[in-house]
Amino acid sequence: MPRSAPSRAVPIESLAADVRAGDRRALAKAITLVESTRPDHEEAAQRLLGLLLPHTGGAVRVGVSGVPGVGKSTFIEALGLYLIGLGKRVAVLAVDPSSALSGGSILGDKTRMPRLATASGAFIRPSPSAGSFGGVTRRTREALLVCEAAGYDVVLVETVGVGQSEFAVAAMVDFFLVLLLAGAGDELQGIKKGILELADALAINKADGDNVGHAEQAAAEYRAALNLFSHATPLWDPPVLTVSGLEGKGIDRVWAVVEDHRARLTAAGELAAKRRGQQQAWLWSMIDDGLKRHFLARADVARLLPEMEAAVASATVTPTEAARRLLALLDEGGDGGARSAVTPRRKRTA
């Protein structure tokens, strides 16, 4: 059963106050509200965020990515427990892959992080990606802000680590960590140049047992590879670490790197500039998304789109020309009847 958003009878002001007071139930309700796509819920969510916004921005935002099977959940649980041991409150926004066919998602993060899920200083929120760009739910940013307003010191964003998800997560966090595996053949195969440029640190996970030597070898190869690429800031050279989420080894070094990175960028004013840039990029992504939704909601577009898709599929019209004819509907104004765009319009004779 899908989660239900808060009842209209619950005043947004009261919900905001409860979130700020650290009420976990209110936090869950608030995130459900910002994830909802119902128009009335979206309006209420924006009012809620308006009340919470002055109390956001204080958390350390860390993105964790990596291919399936790299051990992200085990690593995040170990990191979260370590941070709680330091007296910090930790929120985990774990983005689950939604089925492209049914829209369903696994939402099993609490079962994959059983110890962290029962810790009083932790909050884990699985969110279905719903097929959105990069496997990252469209409302993850809002959920992150709500967690900050609730007083969480660290927000960890876990992504499915496929396609363009790394780029989407990197655009909303302060520190982007990529988890990798050793012992799977050529260590540099399959990693994109863009990921090496995005990463603030690489961590070779599962460096335990007989795999320690392989992990160290992989780390050396990645260190050499990083020297070939430019990075986000000249203030920071991304380190390559070896860790074991299962045994908890190297977790303290990972957090020390995160803190060092934050201190350097804050002192130079780059962290604040980075967040401002992310906010502006967020604005334009929402404009792009909104324009597409409004465009597809037009009746004339809905009538013409199947015809254009069929024409493109049969190679009778190029994708560029099909897009041009669809976008031309905007110039016509209103929602007038769409003519066939495959057959050219004949000029009227006097």
N, C-alpha and C positions, 0 to 999 in steps of 0.2 A: 504494500500500500504506500502511495506517495505521502511525504510529509505534508501536513496542512499548515498553512500560514496562520499567524496569530489572528484571533477573532477581531472583528471590527470594534467590538465592545472594549477591547483593551486599549486605553489611551496611549498614543505614541510617546507622550511625555513620560508616562509611568514606565514604559518599556525601556526607554533610554536611561532613566534613573536606575532601574534595576540592573541594566547592563553595566553601568558605571560602578555600581556597588559590588560587582563581581558575581552576580547571581548566574550560575551556570545554566539554569533552565531558561532564564531570560536571554542569555547569550545564544542558546540554541534556537529560540524563537526568532530572535533578531536576524540570524543568518538565514533561517528558513524564509523570512520575509524578503530579504534582499535577493534571494535566489529565485523567488517566484516570478513568473512571466505574466501573471494576471495584471491588467492595466491598473486596477485599483490598488493592488499590492505594490506595484512599482511606484506609484505615487506616494503611498505610505512609507515605503522604504527610503525614498529620497528625503522625506521629512525627518525620518529617524536619523539618517546619516547626517543631515544638517545639524541636528542636535548633538551628535557624537563627534563631528569633525574637529571641534576645538580641542578635543581630548585625545587625538590620535597623533601618530608620528614618533612616539617614544620607544617603540620596540625595535629590536634588531631583526631585520627581515632576511631570512636565509632561504634560498632555493636549493633543492636537492634533486638532481636528475641522474639518469642512467638507464641503460637498456633493461628490459624485463629480465629478472633473474640475477641482477647484480647485487641484490640484498639491500635495497633502499629502506624497506620497512624495518629490518633488523638493525640497520645502521641508525635510522632516525630514533628508534626506541632507545638504543644505547646512548645516543647524544642527548635525547630528552631527559633520560634518567640522570645522566651526568649533570646537566644544567639544573635540574631540580635539587640535586645534591649540593649545588652552589647557592641554593636559596632562590632560584629564579622560577617564574611561572612560564610555562611553555604551552603554546597552542600549535597544533599541527593541522594544516589544511591539506588533506590528501586527496588529490584529484583522481577519481576512478574513471577508467575507460567505459564509456557508454556503448552499447551495441548499436552499430550503424543500422541494423534492421529493426530491432524492437525498441531501442532507446533505453533498455534496462542496463543497470550497472551492478558491479559486484558489491560495492560498499562494504568490504570486509576488513577495513583498516583496523578496527578495534580488535578483531580476532587475530590480526597479524602483529599487533602491538599490545599483547595482553597485560604486561606489567605496567607499561606507560598509561594504558587506558584506565587503570584503577588507581593511579597516583593522584593525590588531591591537588597537586600543583600543575596538572596537565589537562588539556582539553583537546580532544581529537575530533575533527569534523571531516568525514568523507563526503565528497561532493561529486556527483556525476558530471562528466565533461559534456554530455549532451551533444557530442559531435562538433563542438565549437573549435575554432582555430587552435591548432597546437595541442589539442586534448586538454585545454585549460578552460574550466567553466567561465562563462562570461562574467560571473559575479564574484570570482575569487578575490579580486581587488577590494570589493566592498566588504567581503567577509573578513579580509585582513584588517581593514580599518575598524570593524566592530570588535575584533579580538584586541586590538590595541586600546580601544576605548574601555574595554573590560579590565585593563590593567596587566595584560600579559607582557612579559619582558622580552620574549623571543617568539617569533612566529616562523615556523618552518613550513615551507610550501613544497610538497612532494608532487612530482609530475610523473606521468606514465612513461616519459622518456622515449617517445617515438615521434617521427615526423618533425614538425616544427615546434614541439612543445617546449624544448629548451629555450628557444628565442622568446616565447611568450612568458615563461617564468622569469627569465633574466630581466625582462622589462618591468618587473614589479618588485624586485628585491634589491637589497643592498649588497649581498654577497651571493655569488652563484657557484655552487659546488657540484662537480661532475664526478660520479662514482664510476669506476671502471673495474674490469676483471683481468686477471693474469692467467696465463696457461691456456689460452684459446687460440694458439697459432700466432701469426704476425700481430704484435700488439698494436701497430698503427693502422691496421686494416679496419675499415668501417667507421672510423671517427672522422667527422667532417672538420674541415679547416675552420668553419665558422664557430664550431663548438670550442675549439682551442682558443679562439679569439675572445669568446664570451666568458670562459671560465675564470673565476678568481682563484680557484685551486682545483687540483685533480687529486682524487684519493683512490688508490688501488685497494679495493675491499677484499675480504676473505684472505687476508695475509696471515694465515694461521696453519698449524700443522705442517704438512709437507709442501704447502704452497707458499711458504715465506720466501724461499729463494726465487721462485717465479715472480712473486710480487715485486721484489727488489729489482729484478732485471727489467720488468715492465716499467717500473718507476724511472729507471735510468733512461730508457728509450723515450719515454714521454718528456722527460726533462730536456733531452736533446731536441725533440720535436718542437717544444715550446719556444726555443730560441730562434726558430725560423719565422715566427709570426709576430705581428704587432698586437698590442693589447689595449684595453680600454683606457688606461692611464699610465703615464710614465712613472708615476709614483709607486707602482706595484708590479712586481714580477711574480706571476702565479706559481706557487710551490707545488710539488708533487709529493704526496704522503702515502704511506702504506698503513692500512687500518684493518681491524677485525671487528665488525659489528657484533659478531657472535660472542667473542671473548672480551669485547670492550677495550681492546688495545688501540692506542693511538687517538682515542676520542679526545683526550685532553689536549693533544697537539693540534687537532683540527680546530677546537674552540679558541686556542691561543692564536691561531692564524686569523680566524674571523675577527677577534678583538684587535689584533695588530692592524689589519686592513682597515677596520673602522676608525681607529685612532689616527692613522695616516691621512685618510681621506677627509675626516672631520677637521683636522688641523689645517688642511689646505683649502677648506671650503668646498671640496669636490663632492662630498656626500650630499650636502644640501642642494648643490647644482644638479646632481644626478637625480635626486628625487623631484626637483622642479621639472626636469626634462621628461621624467616618467609620467608626471601628471599631465603635461601637455600632450604627450603621445597617447595617453589614456583618453583624453578628450577627443582626439581625432579618430581613434579607433571606435569610440562610441558614435561619433558622427557618421563614420563609414557604415557601421552596423545599422544605425537608424535609417540612413538613406536607402540602404538595400531593402530593409523590411518595408519601408513605405513604398518603394518602387514596386516590389513584388505584390503588395496589397492592392495595387490599382487594378481595376477590372479590365481595362484595355490591355494592360501588360499580361494579365492572366490569360486573356483570350489569344494573344499573339505568341506568347512564349512557347507553347507546345509546337506550334508551326515552325518557329525558328529553330528549336531544338532538333526537330525532324529534318529540317533543311540542312543544318550543320552536319548531322549524323550521316546524311546521304551524300554529303559533299557537293550539294547544289548551291550552297551559299557559304562563304567563309565565316568563321567565328567573328572576325572583326566587323564584317558587313552586317551580320545578324545583330550584333550588339549595337551598331550604329542605328539600325532601323528600330530596335526596341527603345533606345534612348531618345529617338526622334519623337516618340509619343509625348515626352515631357514638353517639347516645344509646341505641340499642338494645343496644350492646355486642356483642362477639364478631363473628362473620362469618356470622350466620344468614341463611337464604334471604331474599332481598329480594322483597317482594310487588310487584305492579304498582302504581305510584304514579300512574298516569293514572286508573284506575278507583278511586274512593273505597272505603275498607274498610267493609264492612257490620258493624253491631253484632251481636254474638251475642244470640240470644233465649234466655230461660231455658227 
